[in-house]
Amino acid sequence: MAAKAFLEGGPEDLPTRIVPISPPGFEIKIPRRGGYEHFKNTPRHTDTAEGKLPVYEWFERTEIAE
């Protein structure tokens, strides 16, 4: 079973807040609208419909260079 994380903060219109993480680490990058939303690992966990998951918190957006 793949590890998953709960995403906190960032754009309100993200398609999902529960994402796979492989391998678990410091940062998750979500491709979105010509860039990436960056989420960093926190020491917190939250209860979700998929069980208790680590919380990754949004910290920046970067644009993809054209």
N, C-alpha and C positions, 0 to 999 in steps of 0.2 A: 504494500500500500504506500503510495507516494505521500510525502510530508506535505502539509498545507499550512497556510498562514492567513491571518485576518488582516486586511488593510484598513488603516485608520487615517482619516484626513484626506487631503487632496481634493480633486474634482468630485463634485456630488454626482456626476453622471457616469461614473465608472460602471461598466457592465456587471461586474461582480466584486464582492469584497473578500471572497474566499478564493485563494489561488494556490496552485501547486508550487512548491519550492524544491529545487533540485540543483545542487545540494543545499541544505539549510546553511545560511551564512549571514553576512552583514547587510547585504542590500538586495532588493528586488527591483528590476526595471520593467515597467509595463509600457509597451508601445501604444501610443495614443495620439491621434491627430497630428502627425508629422513630427512627433517628438517622443520623449519618454517621461513617465512619471516615476520618480525614485522614492522608494520606501526603505527605511532602515530598521533593523531589528531593535526591539526594546526588551527589557527584562520581564515585561508583562505578558499575561495570557488572558484569554477571554473565552467564556462559554458560548458556543454556537450550536446550530442544528447539526453540525458535523463533529461535535465534541469540543474539548478544550484545545484552543489553538494559540500559537504565539502571535503576538501583535507586532505588526510592522507599521511604522508611522511615516507618513509622507514628509519629505524634507525638501524636494526641489523638482523642477521640471527642466528638461533640456530639450533643445530643438535639434532635429536632424539636419545637418548641413546639406545644402543642395548643390 
